Every structure is written in C-alpha cells, then in structure tokens.
Amino acid sequence: MFCPECGSLAFPDTSGNIKCPNYKCGYTGAAENKITGTDGTEIDLSKATSSSRVEERKYEVISDSDSVRGVLTTDTYICPKCDGREAYAELRQTRASDEPETRILTCKNCSHGWREY
C-alpha cells in the first residue's frame, strides 16, 4: 500500500490502517485501494489481478569460443604451454567495478588461454 498523502510505501496493520513511515508526512488512517495513474485517472487496486502464467522463452546458445578476440601482441607475453611469444590480449571487467580488470590472453600458435589478474 502507498500513503495517500505522500506516496511512500506503507504496510497495513491487521485492522487495515496504515501509518506512513515518512516522518514529515505522518499520515495515519485507512488504507485506500486507489492510486492515480500517470494520465491522472484513478486506478482501483481492489480489482487488480495477477497471474503466474509461464511464458515460452527461446534460448539460443552462441558458441564463439573458437573465435579469437583481442589485440595481437608480440614479445609481451609468453605462452605457458608452448612458449610462443604472440598472443591475443583482451581486457574484461570480470569482478566488481572497484576491482581491476582481468587480462584474458590467447596464444596465437596453440590457442591456449590464460588470465592475468
């Protein structure tokens, strides 16, 4: 339920009355089952319905693991598998935004992938 005065979210008690949690408003009284829509018309919430109907969703698996992404670098990284000196480098934000990005590397010769944090 929403406070009819200020619109704050308020929960009714067992008797159906609400007390507005906004200390500046302080509304206490009966909860109204109507809200005003964006076009100014009143909407009666007692006639609202909801459903839990499952909608079909189409899932498509995209397999792009065979494509090499990133910038080709030479003599900057050494592949731990074949000791190749050419690798594709890509930066991705794999953790929280306050953490540094992860460098994802793929060897040009053997396609071995590894990460630098």
N, C-alpha and C positions, 0 to 999 in steps of 0.2 A: 504494500500500500504506500501511497505517497501522501505527504501532508498537503491538504487543500490550500494552505496559505502560501508556503514557500516551495513546495515540490520536493522536499527532502524525503529520502526513503525512511519509512517508519513502519514498525511491525505492530499489528493489533494485539491487544491482550485477549484473554478468554471471553470478555464481555463484548468485544468488537470495537472498543475505543482505542484510539491511538494517542500517544504523547510524542510530539515532534522532538527528535534528538537535537535539532538545531536550537541552541540556547538563545539565539537572537529572536527566533520566531516564538517558541514557547506554546504552540498550539496544543490544546488538549480537548478531545471531543470525539464524536463519532467519525468513523472512517467512511468516506464517501466512495462509492464504487464507480465514479465517473472521472475521466480525465479529459483534458482539452487537447485535440489533435493539432497538428501544425497548421491546418487550414482554419482553425478556430471553432470547429464543430466539436460537440461533446460526445465522448465515446463511453458507453455503458459497459463497465468491466464485468458486471454480473452475467452478461450474455456472451462473454469471451469463451472460446473453446481452444483446446489444444489437442494435438494428436501425436502419436509416436509411430506413425507410418514410416516404414523403411523405404527409402528411395533407392532405385538401382544406380550403381555407380560403375563407370567403366574405368578399369585400371589398365594402364599401358606401361610395360616395362621397357625402359630405354637403356640399352646396353651400349655405352660409349667407352668402355674400358679399353678397347683396342685402339682408340684414337689418342694420339699424343698431344697434350696441351702444354702450353708454356713457351718460354723463350729458350732457344738453343744456346747453351753456354759452352765455351771451350776452355779447358785448363783451370776452371774454377772449382769444380767438384770431381772427386774420384769415385767411381762406382765400387761399392764394397764387394760386388760379386765377380766382375770381370776386369777390374782396374781400368775401365775405359775413362777417358777424360772429356767426353762430350755427353752432356746431359741436358734434358729439358727441365727448366725451373719454373715453378708457378707458386705464387703466394696466395694462401687462403686463410680466412678467419674461421678457425675450427673451434675456438673456445670463446669465452666471454669477451665482450668488447674491450675490457680493460686489460686483457692479456695480449701478448704479441702474436702476430700472425704466424702460421705454420708454413714452412717452405716445403713444397712437395716436389721431389726430383724423380725423373725417369731417365734411365740410361738409354742413349741412342743405339748402342750396339746390341745389348741383350734384353732391353725393355724391363729391366729390374727397377722396381720403385722403392723409394725410401723417403723418410721425412726428416727434417731438421726443425727443432722447436726453438 
